[in-house]
Amino acid sequence: MGKMQGKVALITGGASGLGAEDARVLAREGAKVVITDMQADLGRAVAAELPDALFLEQDVRDEARWHEVVAQTIARYGRLDTLVNNAGLVRFGTVETLPYDEFRLQVDVMLAGTFLGCQAAIPHMSKDGSGSIINMASVGGMKGISTIPAYAGAKAGVIGMTKSIAIHCREQNYRIRCNSIAPGGIVTPMTAQALAQLPQDSAGLDQIQNHGMGQPIDIANMVLYLACEDGRHITGTNIVIDNGEIAG
């Protein structure tokens, strides 16, 4: 019996990187997994690796689509225990150079998308103590980095919003936990694409030299911990996984 046996997990941004690894680890532990993403071919390929997994194309900025995705999850598997709000992207530019449409894109995907996911899922999540929402934040939302004001703002918002959602669920006696994870640099396709855009003297490259790059499994193992019974007494917390970057 795996740690997620009989449970159902919905993971956004599950076509690659952190989301795909989350899906693999939760499925390995017995969960039925729903993967959503805008990258349909990659998402279907990940779902095909896993037993009885489902891929659904989704833009997390679309409120109506969120309700459809949750309804399809319940229709297929009969319950929803874990929501991993993982979808994200980064666009570089300082407060003086970042176009406003790119600011809005990042905030809408990562902050508004997380809000919409929680709002759509909470009424339908299991209230038997297995309910767990895991929001993907970042050390970028905890420290100043001049070239990612929108990304940093969105991720800082995710951390604050997570705490508010956790308290709401406790006040309503829903028995749904809500936590965020703040990774440092992790080896993913999104990170590789982002680093390729940075100049050689950027602080982002200094971070990698000083702290190294983690692997998606380093984050997925914490997702599993928070999703399963092991994390039953943890809610309203932001867990940093950054090899000491924030510590100094």
Secondary structure as UniProt FT lines:
FT   TURN            3..6
FT   STRAND          8..12
FT   TURN            13..15
FT   HELIX           17..28
FT   TURN            29..30
FT   STRAND          32..37
FT   HELIX           40..49
FT   TURN            51..52
FT   STRAND          54..57
FT   TURN            60..61
FT   HELIX           63..77
FT   STRAND          82..85
FT   TURN            95..97
FT   HELIX           100..107
FT   HELIX           108..112
FT   HELIX           113..121
FT   HELIX           122..124
FT   STRAND          131..136
FT   HELIX           139..141
FT   TURN            146..147
FT   HELIX           149..171
FT   TURN            172..173
FT   STRAND          176..183
FT   HELIX           189..196
FT   TURN            200..201
FT   HELIX           203..211
FT   HELIX           216..227
FT   HELIX           229..231
FT   TURN            232..233
FT   STRAND          238..241
FT   TURN            243..247
//
